[in-house]
Amino acid sequence: RIIPLGNYALKALTAYRELRGEKAKPGVKALFLNKSGERLSDRFMRKKINRYL
């Protein structure tokens, strides 16, 4: 998928990627992680999105 990003979002994502490497559990390839260093679940994302709709 292609998602347009502005400069602000790109800078924030770049900074997050640097921190992500420190928090990820070994072998986890997902970009966005939960507090345990594992990939975010579908249920977690659904709850977050529904909160803003």
VONU-174448 format. One record per residue (C-alpha): x, y, z; residue in three letters. Coordinates in nm, 2 decimals, padded with zeros to 4 digits. Layout:
BEGIN
(node (X; Y; Z); "ala");
...
//
This chain:
BEGIN
(node (00.00; 00.00; 00.00); "arg");
(node (00.11; 00.35; -00.07); "ile");
(node (00.05; 00.61; 00.20); "ile");
(node (00.14; 00.98; 00.15); "pro");
(node (00.34; 01.12; 00.43); "leu");
(node (00.43; 01.48; 00.50); "gly");
(node (00.77; 01.59; 00.64); "asn");
(node (00.65; 01.60; 01.00); "tyr");
(node (00.51; 01.25; 00.98); "ala");
(node (00.82; 01.12; 00.81); "leu");
(node (01.05; 01.26; 01.07); "lys");
(node (00.83; 01.11; 01.35); "ala");
(node (00.83; 00.77; 01.18); "leu");
(node (01.21; 00.78; 01.14); "thr");
(node (01.26; 00.87; 01.51); "ala");
(node (01.02; 00.59; 01.60); "tyr");
(node (01.21; 00.33; 01.39); "arg");
(node (01.53; 00.41; 01.58); "glu");
(node (01.36; 00.35; 01.92); "leu");
(node (01.17; 00.04; 01.79); "arg");
(node (01.49; -00.16; 01.74); "gly");
(node (01.57; -00.12; 02.12); "glu");
(node (01.22; -00.23; 02.23); "lys");
(node (01.14; -00.52; 01.98); "ala");
(node (01.17; -00.88; 02.10); "lys");
(node (01.41; -01.09; 01.89); "pro");
(node (01.27; -01.20; 01.56); "gly");
(node (00.97; -00.95; 01.56); "val");
(node (00.95; -00.79; 01.22); "lys");
(node (00.64; -00.58; 01.27); "ala");
(node (00.69; -00.20; 01.26); "leu");
(node (00.45; -00.10; 01.53); "phe");
(node (00.49; -00.28; 01.87); "leu");
(node (00.30; -00.30; 02.20); "asn");
(node (00.45; -00.24; 02.54); "lys");
(node (00.58; -00.60; 02.54); "ser");
(node (00.78; -00.55; 02.22); "gly");
(node (00.55; -00.77; 02.01); "glu");
(node (00.34; -00.68; 01.71); "arg");
(node (00.01; -00.49; 01.77); "leu");
(node (-00.29; -00.72; 01.76); "ser");
(node (-00.59; -00.66; 01.53); "asp");
(node (-00.81; -00.62; 01.83); "arg");
(node (-00.59; -00.35; 01.98); "phe");
(node (-00.59; -00.15; 01.66); "met");
(node (-00.97; -00.19; 01.61); "arg");
(node (-01.02; -00.05; 01.96); "lys");
(node (-00.79; 00.24; 01.90); "lys");
(node (-00.95; 00.33; 01.57); "ile");
(node (-01.31; 00.30; 01.70); "asn");
(node (-01.22; 00.54; 01.98); "arg");
(node (-01.15; 00.81; 01.72); "tyr");
(node (-01.45; 00.74; 01.50); "leu");
//
